[in-house]
């Protein structure tokens, strides 16, 4: 069943190396901090939320697996009239496990099974499982067209007029899109995306959101154009400013074959050009400038921002800051 990893104190769990590393990645994504050892809170949140997720999203398949694995019954024998609540069944199983400091704590089949199944889900589904309570609350509030109170940290709370909760295809994570402002503020609501995993708590204000058809239409147009993660504050389609990026042949190869995450799509065919006998491609985009920054900054000298000028200057400032950081550090040379 895989190698044993000491992944938390006081608990010990058996899991495959791939599952352990996936949980590490998710701890950084969702908790926003690194952890070599997982505490019981992190593991139990996944286990409990995954049971609810499994019941509501693929109960029949999951139930069939669990029945054959743990009760010794065929699925046909486990008839509807005799079966207990699926959640109750799993919860009772979990209560059998000893989350203690016992040095001889060993693998429990149920925990291993659940963690391995969780780790095999796509990122968006793992995020939804981890944030299951928030996910359900947001969906209910959207359905009722009410204002949502969102807590991102102990200091940041927002009032949100939610429009939708959806997966951004560039980031592969859930984003709450709508109009928001600081809680208690008298300022106008502004369009702004909130990543689901950053929402610590949320609840309905039980007050009508009062969104106009035009507000919803504009937000959905920008969402369709940019993606949920890159919605800019109160931007309309007519305000979109095109970006032109010049790529070396190596940069163009990186764009096409290597770096797929957050890749923007040109609005016209790439234009081959020659400068001082060197070949380039110029690509024109009408995506969010945030996406251009996030995607092309790592290309370094293989990509040059041609326009808009302010974006070109922004790249230049960041590269200059990077050079200063390297120049300011004395690195011992290896003899």
N, C-alpha and C positions, 0 to 999 in steps of 0.2 A: 504493500500500500504506500510505498514511498519512504523516504528518509525521515527521521524524527528531528524536529527543530524546536529548540527552546525559545518560544516566541512570546513569552510573557511571564511575569512574576505577579501572583503566585501560580498561575495556571500553566499547563503544558498541553500542547496539542500535536497530534501526528498529522502531517499533511505532506503532499508532494512538494518538491522544491519550486515547481512552477506556480503552485497555489500560494506558497509563502511569499514569493516575489511579487505576485499579483496583488496580494493583500498589502505589501509594503508600498507599491505604487498607489494603491487606492487610499492608503492612510495619508500619503502626501497630497493626493488630489482632493480628498474630502475633509480631512482634518487639518490640512495645510501645515503639517509638521512631520519631520522624519521620525520613524520609530523602528528600532531594531527588534524590540520586544513589544508585543501587543498586550495591552491590558484587557481584563475581562469585559470592560465596558464596550470596547471596540468590537470584540468578537461576539458578545451577546447581542449587540445591536444588529449586527449582520444576521445572526441566527434567527432572532425573533422576527425581524422585518422580512427576511427571506421566506419564512413560513407563511406569513400573510400574503406576500407577493405570489408565492407558489399556489396558494389556495385560490387566489382571485384570478390568476392569469393562465395557469396551465394545470389545473387541479387534476383532471383525469389522468394525464400522463404521469404526473408526479406521484399521485396517489397509487397508481398501479405499480410503480417502481418500489414505493415504500412498503406496500402490502406484501409483495413477493419477497422483499429483502428482509423484513423484520417480523412478519406475522406467520410466514410459512403458508399462507393461503394463496390460492389462485385468485385472480381478479374477479372471475365469475362467481366464486364462492363468497366474495365480499359484497354481498348484495346490498342495495340501497336501504332496505328496511332494517337491516341489522347493524349498519355501520355507524360508528360514533362520529362525532365532529372531527374533521381532519385536523383542525388547529388544536383541539383538545388532545387528540392522540399524540401529536408531535410534542406539545407542551409537556404532557406527562412523561414522555420519554426524556425530555431535557432535564426534568426535575431529578432523574436518576443519576445525573452526572455530578461528580464531585469537583466543584470549582474551589479547590482548597490548595494548601501549600504542601500536600502530600508528595514526597519525593518520588513515589512510585506511581504517580498518576500516569495512566496509559491511554492509548487511543480508545475512544468510544466511537463505534461505527456510525452512529447518528451524526455526531459533530463532524467527523471526517467527511461523510457524505454531503452534508449541507455546505460545508466550506468549499469542497471541490466543485459542487454544482454552481455555487455562487460565482466562483472564479472563472467558470467557463462562459458566463454570460457576456454579451457585448457591453462596452463601457457605459452606454446610456442606460441600460437596464441595471447595471450594478449601482450606478448613481441613483437611479430611482429607488432601488431597494434600500440603499443606505439612508436616503431622505424620504422614506415612505410616508411618514406622518405629514411632512410638509407637502409632499406631492398630492396626497388625498385632500388636504385642506385647501390647497390652491385650486384644484379642480372643482371642488364644491363651491368656492367663492366665485370663481369665474362663471359657473353655471347659474348662480344667483345674481350675477352682475352687481356685486357688492365691493366696497373698498376693503383692501387687504392691508393689515398691519404686518410689516416685515422687519425682523430683527436680524441684522448682519453681524453685530457684535454688541458688547455691553454699552457702547457709546452711540451706535448707529442704528436708528429705527426709522422706517419710512412708511408713508402712506402711499399705497399703490392702487391705481385704477387698472386692474389686470385685463388684458385682452386675450392672451393665449399662453400656454405652457407647451413648448415644443422643442424638438431636437434640432440643433444647428448642424447642418451637414458638413460645415467646415471644421467644427470643433468636436463634433460627435458627443455633445453634452446637452442637457436640458437647460433652457433659458426661459425665464418668465418675462414676457414682453408686455408693456403697458406704459402708463404715465405715472410718474412718482415724484414725491417731494419729501423733505425731512418731516418727520412727525411733529405736529404742532406748528409748522411753518405756515405763513400766509402767502408764500410765493406761489407762482403758477406751477402746475404739474408739467413735467417735461418727459418726453419719451426717453426711456433708458432701459437696457436689458439687465436682468439680474440672474446670475448663474444659480441653478437650483442648489448645488452643493455648498454654496456660500450662505444660504439662508438657514440660520440657526433655529429660529422659531417664526411662526406666522399664525395669524388668526384673523377672523372677519371682524370688521368694525361695525357690522350690521347696519351699514348705511349705503344707500344706492350710489353706484359709481358714476352715474350720469355721463356716460360717454356718448358723443354724437356719432352719427353715421360717418361723417367726414373724418373725425379723429381716428376711428377704427380703420377706415379705408386707407388713409395716409400711412398709418403704422404698418398695415399689412403689405402695402406696396413697397415700403422701404425694407421690410423683413424679407420679402420675396427677392428684392434686388441685392441686398447686402448679406442676408443671413441674420439669424436672431442675435448672435453675439456681437454684431457690428452695427446695430441700429444707432444712429447719431441723434443727438438731441434735436427734436422738432424739425428734422430735415424733410424736405419734400423732393420728389423726383426731379423737379425743375432746377433744384439747387445743386445737383450732382456735378462735381468737377472731375473731368477725366484725368487720368495719370498715364504718363508715358515712361516706360522703363527700357533701357538699352542693356542688352545682355551680350556678353562674349559667347563664343561657341560653347565653351565649357559651361557658362551660366545657363545657356539655353538647354543644354543637355541635363543639367541639374533640374531645371524647371520641368522638363518633359518626363524624365525617367526616374529621378531620385527623390526629390523632396515633394511629397504629395500632400502632407498635412497643411491645411489652410491655403492650398493652392488657388489663386484667383484665376478667372477665365477671361481671356482677351475678348473684346467686343468686335474686333476685326482680325483678319489674318495677320500673323506676325510678318513684319516687313524686314527683309534682308537688306543690309546696307554695308558699304565699305568705306572705312576711314583710314587714310594713310596705309593702304594695302592690307588692313586688318578687317576681318569679317565680323559683323554684329547682327543681332536681330533686335528690332524695336517692337515692343508690345504695348498696346493701348488698352487701358482698363477703365471701367466706370464703377468699380467696387468701392467699398469703404477705404479711406486712407489708413485707417487702423490696420486693415488686413494687409495693405501694401507694406506697412512698417513691419508687422509681425512676420510676414513671409520673406521679404527680400533683404532684410537687414543682415541676416546670416550669410548672404551670398558674398559679402565683402566686395572685393574688386571685380567680381564677375557680374555685378549688376550696378547700373548707374541710373539714378532718378533724373529724368530730363525735365519733366514738368509734373505738377505745378512747382514753381520756384520755391515756395515756402516749404514744401515737402523735401525738396532737394537740400535746402539749408538745414532742415531738421536732421536729416541723415548725416550731413557733414558735421554738425555739432556733436552728435553721438559718437561718430568715429574719432573726432578730435579728443573727446573725453576718454575714449578707450586708449588712445595713444598716450595721453598724459598718465593714465593709470599704469601702463607698462613702463613708461620712462621713469616713474617715481618709485619703482621697486627695484632694489638691488638683489639680483639673483646670482647666487654663487655658481660659478662655472664648474662643471664636472671635468676634472682633469683626466 
